[in-house]
């Protein structure tokens, strides 16, 4: 090309580049191209002696970032400049942001001052750029290019290029492919159109570049050359594809979930939802949900309980409290629909900006639960009736024994009848307790024992004033299998004390302690009577009552100790695990 053209090549290239170029020395902006001027709104001409003070262009925070960047060893540094704020590109995430913003600047680090010409300075900018830059004339010959471009052509095609080279003519097998791809695009730009496209290649590894082709206009408006710029966006493309792939998987999971999922902002506008949620709202509200509009609850808007419940729960979530609750609504067929809803706050910089909702349809579970509850109530009524009948039958037997005693003159036989009557009453009280307390799994044993002792004393015609009774009984609930044997044991031991311990004394003391600790029951029953004979063994006793006690102790797997001294009373200690 003529020398005159060559002298302005660098400036022509820089001025038509689709990226901003900044050259800063000693806090002075000494050069920037048209793209940078436009996006940074720089009006004054840089054709002044010392350039423009960067404090007049950038904010103090941005200047601090620039100074940090300039201290690094790299010459070429990519920046994002938006709203007069500078950010150094350091991560793949920023690279994607760069593509979206499409404002990419190169900052040329300051080099030691030399007596270089302005054109040398501009050529330095071109040569130190990470981009591929080349100019082409109407014959598709290279009129200028930077080192990166020539290196790429050599690595890819193993040819050396120079000014005036037509790349396709230097190629053999690749010539047609190269010409078919590039020449139509070059021609389109020579016709006055700027191009911007993505070119992907796979030569041993995947490479993706963004290419800009712009016409270089002469003063007369003619286009004799075009300027091509390409920069590597492989990392950002791969990252974006990875993000999109992950987004696609998450979207698939989001939409394929059997749950109803949605998010809502502080203005009660829907920000996202899945297909199940759309179907649910369409069915229940008779409205169609859309992202960005305030949710219309349709037919359920007049349901005050439903609306108030949701409003209260949303308020909790927006205050940062995760919450869960159940609601009951009706579908189009007037059938009940039960939903379990979970609301969770979504934070942005410690502030709740949205609330996510996940709902499960628990209608089948709820209906099954209701059936179980109805069945349980029916069984409770039945069990209640059973216990009531057992208690009545035992009372009938007790009454028969009581009537029979009027016809018995023998005192021994009369005592046997009374003891049998007490044993039957002991068991009847258990069933009565179950019936009265509406509990069929456990007996309030403390209340039962107190009543049992009172009835035993009354049945033997002892005046409650003559028998001093001391009781320390913990509140304890025992199952029927344990309560009946233990009640019979207490009955036999107290009966035995009343019959034999006081030897016709007018006054006597009976102490009963019932404690629980670590799933163990401890029963202590003592009197201040005459005591048992020396060498007494409960297991060898001829007394039916004490033999019954021994059998019942085995039944509940209880351990016991018996202490008795002549005229010092008797003490039973019983313990067992529940």
C-alpha positions in Angstrom: 0.0 0.0 0.0 1.2 3.6 -0.4 3.3 5.0 2.4 0.6 7.6 3.2 -1.9 4.9 3.9 0.5 2.9 6.0 1.2 5.9 8.2 -2.5 6.1 9.2 -3.2 2.4 9.3 -2.9 2.1 13.1 -5.1 5.0 13.8 -7.7 3.8 11.3 -7.8 0.4 12.9 -8.1 1.8 16.5 -10.8 4.2 15.6 -13.0 1.5 13.9 -12.5 -1.1 16.6 -15.7 -2.3 18.3 -13.9 -2.1 21.7 -12.6 0.8 23.7 -8.9 1.5 23.9 -7.4 3.5 26.8 -3.8 4.6 27.2 -3.0 6.1 30.7 0.3 7.5 31.8 0.9 9.2 35.1 -2.8 9.5 35.9 -3.3 11.1 32.4 -5.5 9.7 29.7 -3.3 10.3 26.6 -5.2 8.3 24.1 -8.7 6.7 23.6 -10.5 5.7 20.5 -14.0 6.6 19.3 -15.6 3.6 21.0 -14.1 4.6 24.3 -15.1 8.2 23.9 -18.7 7.3 23.1 -19.2 4.9 26.0 -17.3 7.0 28.6 -18.8 10.2 27.3 -15.4 11.9 26.8 -15.9 15.1 24.9 -12.7 17.1 25.1 -10.1 16.4 22.5 -7.0 14.4 23.6 -4.8 16.3 21.2 -3.4 18.3 24.1 0.0 18.3 25.5 -0.3 16.2 28.6 -3.7 14.5 28.1 -6.7 14.6 30.3 -6.6 14.1 34.1 -8.4 10.7 34.8 -10.0 12.3 37.9 -12.2 14.3 35.5 -13.4 11.1 33.9 -13.6 8.3 36.5 -14.9 8.1 40.0 -12.4 8.0 42.9 -13.3 4.3 43.5 -12.7 3.5 39.8 -9.3 5.3 39.9 -8.2 3.2 42.8 -9.0 0.1 40.8 -7.1 1.5 37.8 -4.1 2.1 39.9 -4.2 -1.5 41.3 -4.5 -2.8 37.8 -1.6 -0.8 36.5 0.7 -2.3 39.1 0.2 -5.8 37.7 2.7 -7.4 35.4 0.2 -8.0 32.6 0.3 -5.4 29.8 -3.2 -6.1 28.4 -6.0 -6.0 30.9 -9.7 -6.4 30.1 -12.2 -4.2 32.0 -15.9 -3.8 32.3 -16.9 -0.2 32.5 -20.5 0.5 33.2 -22.0 3.7 34.7 -18.5 5.1 35.2 -17.6 2.1 37.3 -14.6 -0.1 36.5 -14.4 -3.8 37.2 -11.4 -6.0 36.4 -12.5 -9.2 34.7 -11.2 -12.1 36.9 -13.7 -14.9 36.7 -15.8 -16.7 34.1 -18.9 -15.2 35.6 -17.5 -11.8 34.7 -16.8 -12.9 31.2 -20.4 -13.8 30.7 -21.4 -10.4 32.1 -19.0 -8.8 29.6 -20.8 -10.5 26.7 -24.1 -9.2 28.0 -22.9 -5.7 28.6 -20.8 -5.6 25.4 -18.6 -2.8 26.7 -15.1 -4.2 26.7 -12.1 -2.0 27.2 -8.4 -2.6 27.1 -6.2 -0.7 29.4 -2.6 -0.3 28.0 -0.2 -0.2 31.0 2.2 2.6 31.1 5.7 1.9 29.7 8.9 3.9 30.3 8.7 7.2 28.4 10.6 7.3 25.1 10.8 9.7 22.2 8.3 7.7 20.3 6.0 9.1 17.7 2.2 9.0 18.1 2.0 6.5 15.3 4.5 4.2 17.0 2.4 4.5 20.1 -0.7 3.4 18.3 1.1 0.6 16.6 2.3 -0.6 20.1 -1.4 -0.7 21.2 -2.3 -2.9 18.2 0.6 -5.2 18.7 0.1 -5.7 22.4 -3.6 -6.3 22.1 -4.9 -9.8 22.9 -7.3 -9.5 20.0 -6.8 -10.7 16.4 -6.7 -7.6 14.2 -6.4 -7.5 10.4 -7.3 -5.2 7.5 -8.4 -6.4 4.1 -8.8 -4.5 0.8 -11.3 -5.1 -2.0 -9.0 -7.8 -3.5 -9.2 -9.6 -0.1 -5.5 -8.8 0.4 -4.1 -8.1 3.8 -3.2 -4.5 4.1 -2.2 -4.7 7.8 -2.4 -7.1 10.7 -1.1 -7.5 14.2 1.3 -10.2 15.5 -1.5 -12.3 17.0 -3.2 -12.7 13.7 -0.1 -13.7 11.8 0.8 -16.2 14.6 -2.7 -17.7 14.3 -2.5 -18.1 10.5 0.9 -19.8 10.9 -0.2 -22.2 13.6 -3.4 -23.1 11.8 -2.2 -23.3 8.2 1.6 -23.4 8.5 2.1 -20.4 6.2 3.8 -17.0 6.6 1.8 -13.9 5.7 2.8 -10.4 4.8 1.2 -7.2 3.7 -0.5 -7.8 0.4 -1.0 -11.5 1.0 -4.3 -13.1 0.0 -4.6 -15.9 2.6 -6.8 -18.2 0.4 -4.2 -18.1 -2.5 -1.5 -19.3 -0.1 -3.6 -22.3 0.9 -4.0 -25.7 -0.9 -6.7 -28.0 0.4 -8.1 -25.3 2.8 -8.3 -22.6 0.1 -11.9 -23.1 -1.0 -13.2 -23.6 2.5 -11.4 -20.4 3.6 -12.7 -18.4 0.7 -16.2 -19.7 1.0 -16.4 -18.7 4.6 -14.6 -15.3 4.6 -14.9 -13.7 1.2 -18.8 -13.4 1.2 -18.6 -11.8 4.6 -15.8 -9.4 3.5 -17.9 -8.5 0.4 -21.0 -7.8 2.6 -19.0 -5.3 4.7 -17.6 -3.7 1.5 -21.2 -3.1 0.6 -21.6 -1.0 3.7 -22.8 -3.4 6.4 -21.0 -4.0 9.7 -20.9 -7.7 10.8 -20.8 -9.2 14.2 -20.8 -13.1 14.5 -19.5 -16.0 16.5 -17.0 -18.4 14.8 -16.4 -21.8 16.4 -13.5 -24.1 15.5 -12.3 -27.4 16.7 -8.6 -27.9 15.9 -7.4 -30.3 18.6 -9.4 -28.2 21.0 -12.6 -26.2 21.0 -12.1 -22.4 20.3 -14.8 -19.8 20.0 -14.2 -16.2 18.9 -16.4 -13.2 18.5 -15.7 -11.5 15.2 -16.4 -7.8 14.3 -16.0 -6.6 10.7 -16.4 -2.9 10.0 -15.8 -0.7 7.0 -13.0 1.9 7.1 -14.4 5.0 5.6 -12.2 7.5 3.7 -12.9 11.2 3.8 -14.9 11.0 0.6 -17.0 8.3 2.1 -15.6 5.5 0.0 -14.7 2.1 1.5 -11.3 0.9 0.3 -10.6 -1.3 3.3 -12.4 -3.2 6.1 -11.2 -3.8 9.6 -11.6 -7.2 11.2 -11.3 -7.8 15.0 -11.7 -11.2 16.7 -11.3 -12.0 20.4 -11.4 -15.4 22.2 -14.6 -16.0 24.1 -14.1 -19.8 24.5 -14.1 -19.7 28.3 -17.2 -17.6 28.5 -19.0 -19.7 25.9 -18.1 -22.9 27.6 -19.1 -21.5 31.0 -22.4 -20.1 29.5 -23.1 -23.5 28.0 -22.4 -25.1 31.3 -24.7 -22.7 33.1 -27.4 -23.1 30.4 -27.1 -26.9 30.7 -27.4 -26.7 34.5 -30.2 -24.3 34.1 -31.9 -26.7 31.7 -31.5 -29.6 34.2 -32.9 -27.4 37.0 -35.8 -26.3 34.8 -36.5 -29.9 34.0 -36.5 -30.8 37.6 -38.5 -27.7 38.4 -41.2 -28.6 35.9 -41.2 -32.4 36.4 -41.6 -32.1 40.1 -44.8 -33.5 41.5 -44.9 -30.5 43.9 -46.4 -27.1 43.3 -43.5 -24.6 43.2 -43.5 -20.8 42.9 -41.8 -17.6 44.0 -43.3 -14.2 44.8 -41.8 -10.8 45.5 -42.7 -8.2 48.0 -45.3 -6.7 45.7 -47.0 -10.1 45.6 -46.0 -10.5 42.0 -45.2 -14.0 40.7 -41.5 -14.2 39.7 -41.5 -17.9 38.7 -43.6 -21.1 38.9 -43.7 -24.6 37.5 -46.3 -26.4 35.4 -47.9 -28.1 38.3 -48.5 -24.7 40.0 -50.0 -23.4 36.8 -52.4 -26.3 36.6 -53.3 -26.0 40.3 -54.1 -22.2 40.2 -56.0 -22.7 37.0 -58.1 -25.4 38.6 -58.7 -23.8 42.0 -58.7 -20.1 41.2 -60.2 -20.3 37.7 -57.5 -17.8 36.6 -54.2 -18.1 34.7 -51.0 -17.2 36.5 -48.3 -15.1 34.7 -44.9 -14.0 35.7 -44.8 -10.3 36.7 -48.4 -9.9 37.6 -50.0 -9.7 41.1 -51.5 -13.1 41.8 -55.3 -13.1 41.5 -56.8 -15.7 43.8 -60.0 -15.7 41.7 -62.9 -17.6 43.3 -60.9 -18.1 46.5 -60.4 -14.3 46.9 -63.7 -14.2 48.8 -62.7 -17.0 51.2 -61.6 -14.9 54.2 -60.1 -17.7 56.2 -58.0 -18.9 53.2 -56.9 -15.4 52.2 -56.1 -14.4 55.8 -54.1 -17.6 56.4 -52.0 -17.0 53.3 -51.4 -13.3 54.1 -50.3 -14.1 57.7 -47.9 -16.8 56.5 -46.4 -14.7 53.7 -45.8 -11.9 56.2 -43.9 -14.3 58.4 -41.8 -15.5 55.5 -41.0 -11.9 54.4 -39.8 -11.3 57.9 -37.3 -14.1 57.5 -39.2 -16.9 59.2 -39.6 -20.3 57.4 -43.2 -21.5 57.9 -45.4 -24.4 57.0 -49.2 -24.9 57.3 -52.1 -26.7 55.8 -55.1 -25.3 53.9 -58.4 -26.8 52.8 -60.0 -25.7 49.5 -62.6 -27.1 47.0 -61.9 -28.1 43.4 -64.3 -27.6 40.5 -66.3 -30.7 41.5 -66.8 -29.2 45.0 -64.4 -31.9 46.4 -62.1 -31.1 49.3 -58.5 -30.5 48.4 -55.9 -30.4 51.2 -52.5 -28.7 50.6 -49.5 -28.7 52.9 -47.5 -25.5 52.1 -44.0 -24.5 53.0 -42.8 -20.9 52.6 -39.2 -19.9 52.8 -37.5 -16.5 52.6 -35.1 -15.8 49.7 -32.3 -13.4 50.7 -30.2 -10.9 48.7 -27.5 -9.3 50.8 -29.2 -10.2 54.1 -32.5 -8.8 52.9 -35.5 -10.9 52.1 -36.5 -10.0 48.5 -38.7 -12.9 47.6 -40.5 -15.9 49.1 -40.4 -19.4 47.6 -43.4 -21.7 48.0 -43.6 -25.4 47.8 -47.0 -27.2 48.2 -47.8 -30.9 48.4 -51.2 -32.3 47.7 -52.0 -34.3 50.8 -55.7 -35.0 50.0 -55.3 -38.7 49.9 -53.2 -38.7 53.1 -55.8 -36.5 54.8 -58.8 -38.6 53.7 -57.0 -41.7 54.8 -56.2 -40.1 58.1 -59.9 -39.1 58.5 -60.9 -42.7 57.8 -58.5 -43.9 60.4 -59.7 -41.3 62.9 -63.3 -42.4 62.3 -62.3 -46.0 62.7 -60.5 -45.3 65.9 -63.5 -43.4 67.3 -65.7 -46.4 66.5 -63.2 -48.8 68.2 -62.9 -46.4 71.2 -66.7 -46.5 71.5 -66.6 -50.3 71.3 -63.7 -50.6 73.8 -65.5 -48.2 76.1 -68.6 -50.4 75.9 -66.5 -53.5 76.6 -64.8 -52.1 79.7 -68.2 -50.8 80.8 -69.8 -54.2 80.5 -66.8 -56.0 82.1 -67.0 -53.6 85.0 -70.8 -54.1 85.3 -70.4 -57.9 85.1 -67.8 -57.9 87.9 -70.0 -55.7 90.0 -72.8 -58.1 89.5 -70.5 -61.0 90.6 -69.4 -58.9 93.6 -73.0 -58.2 94.5 -73.9 -61.9 94.2 -71.0 -62.7 96.6 -72.2 -60.0 98.9 -75.8 -61.5 98.9 -74.4 -65.0 99.4 -72.5 -63.8 102.5 -75.9 -63.1 104.2 -76.6 -66.8 104.1 -73.2 -67.9 105.4 -72.8 -68.3 109.1 -69.3 -69.8 109.1 -66.7 -67.0 109.7 -64.0 -68.7 107.7 -66.2 -69.1 104.6 -67.5 -65.6 105.1 -63.9 -64.3 105.0 -63.2 -66.2 101.8 -66.3 -64.6 100.2 -65.2 -61.1 101.3 -61.7 -61.7 100.0 -63.0 -62.9 96.6 -65.3 -59.9 96.5 -62.4 -57.5 97.1 -60.4 -59.2 94.4 -63.2 -58.8 91.9 -63.7 -55.2 92.9 -60.0 -54.5 92.5 -60.2 -55.6 88.8 -63.5 -53.9 88.3 -62.0 -50.6 89.5 -59.4 -50.9 86.7 -62.0 -51.3 84.0 -64.0 -48.4 85.5 -60.9 -46.2 85.4 -60.4 -47.0 81.8 -64.0 -46.3 81.0 -64.1 -43.0 82.9 -60.8 -41.6 81.7 -61.5 -42.4 78.0 -58.1 -44.1 77.9 -57.8 -47.7 76.8 -54.0 -48.1 76.9 -53.1 -46.9 80.4 -54.6 -46.4 83.8 -54.0 -43.4 86.1 -52.6 -45.7 88.7 -52.1 -43.1 91.5 -55.8 -42.2 91.5 -56.7 -45.9 91.2 -54.5 -46.9 94.2 -56.0 -44.2 96.5 -59.5 -45.3 95.7 -58.6 -49.0 96.1 -57.2 -48.5 99.5 -60.2 -46.5 100.7 -62.6 -49.3 99.5 -60.5 -52.1 101.1 -60.5 -50.3 104.5 -64.2 -49.7 104.2 -65.0 -53.3 103.3 -63.4 -54.5 106.5 -65.4 -52.1 108.6 -62.4 -50.2 109.8 -62.9 -46.7 110.9 -60.6 -44.4 108.8 -59.8 -42.6 112.0 -58.5 -45.8 113.6 -56.3 -46.7 110.7 -53.7 -44.0 110.0 -52.9 -44.2 106.3 -49.8 -42.4 104.9 -49.4 -42.3 101.1 -46.7 -40.9 98.8 -47.7 -41.9 95.3 -46.2 -40.5 92.1 -48.4 -39.8 89.1 -47.9 -42.8 86.9 -49.8 -44.3 84.0 -49.6 -48.1 83.7 -50.9 -50.5 81.1 -53.8 -52.9 81.8 -51.4 -55.8 81.8 -49.4 -54.3 84.7 -52.1 -52.3 86.5 -54.3 -55.4 87.2 -51.6 -57.6 88.7 -50.1 -54.7 90.7 -53.6 -53.7 92.0 -54.2 -57.3 93.1 -50.8 -57.4 94.9 -51.6 -54.1 96.8 -55.1 -55.5 97.6 -53.7 -58.7 99.0 -51.0 -57.0 101.1 -53.2 -54.3 102.6 -56.0 -56.9 103.2 -53.4 -59.1 105.0 -52.3 -56.2 107.1 -55.9 -55.3 108.0 -56.7 -58.9 108.9 -53.6 -60.0 110.8 -51.2 -57.1 111.5 -53.0 -55.2 114.2 -54.3 -58.2 116.2 -57.6 -56.5 117.1 -55.9 -53.3 118.0 -58.0 -50.2 117.7 -55.4 -48.2 115.9 -52.8 -49.0 113.3 -50.5 -47.4 110.7 -50.2 -48.4 107.0 -47.7 -46.6 104.8 -47.6 -47.0 101.0 -45.0 -45.3 98.8 -45.1 -45.6 95.0 -42.3 -44.0 93.1 -41.0 -44.1 89.5 -37.5 -43.5 88.3 -35.7 -44.3 84.9 -38.6 -46.6 83.7 -38.7 -48.5 87.1 -41.5 -48.6 89.5 -40.7 -48.9 93.3 -43.5 -49.9 95.6 -43.0 -49.9 99.4 -45.8 -51.1 101.6 -45.4 -51.4 105.4 -47.4 -51.5 108.6 -46.6 -51.2 112.3 -48.3 -54.4 113.2 -47.2 -57.6 115.1 -45.0 -58.8 112.2 -44.6 -62.2 110.7 -43.3 -65.4 112.2 -39.6 -65.9 112.1 -38.4 -67.7 109.0 -41.6 -66.8 107.1 -41.4 -67.6 103.3 -44.0 -66.1 101.1 -43.5 -68.7 98.4 -44.2 -71.5 100.9 -47.1 -69.8 102.6 -50.4 -71.7 103.0 -52.3 -68.4 102.6 -54.1 -68.2 99.3 -53.7 -64.4 99.2 -49.9 -64.6 99.7 -49.6 -67.4 97.1 -51.5 -65.2 94.7 -49.0 -62.3 95.5 -46.1 -64.6 94.7 -47.6 -65.6 91.3 -48.5 -62.0 90.4 -44.9 -60.8 91.2 -43.6 -63.4 88.7 -46.2 -62.2 86.2 -44.9 -58.6 86.1 -41.2 -59.9 86.5 -40.8 -58.0 89.8 -38.2 -58.3 92.4 -39.1 -58.0 96.1 -37.7 -58.0 99.6 -39.6 -58.8 102.8 -38.6 -57.5 106.2 -40.5 -58.3 109.4 -39.6 -58.3 113.0 -41.7 -59.4 115.9 -44.0 -56.5 117.1 -42.1 -54.1 114.7 -44.3 -54.5 111.6 -43.8 -55.8 108.1 -42.3 -54.1 105.1 -42.6 -55.2 101.4 -40.3 -53.6 98.8 -41.2 -54.4 95.2 -39.5 -53.1 92.1 -40.0 -53.8 88.4 -39.3 -52.3 85.0 -42.1 -50.8 82.8 
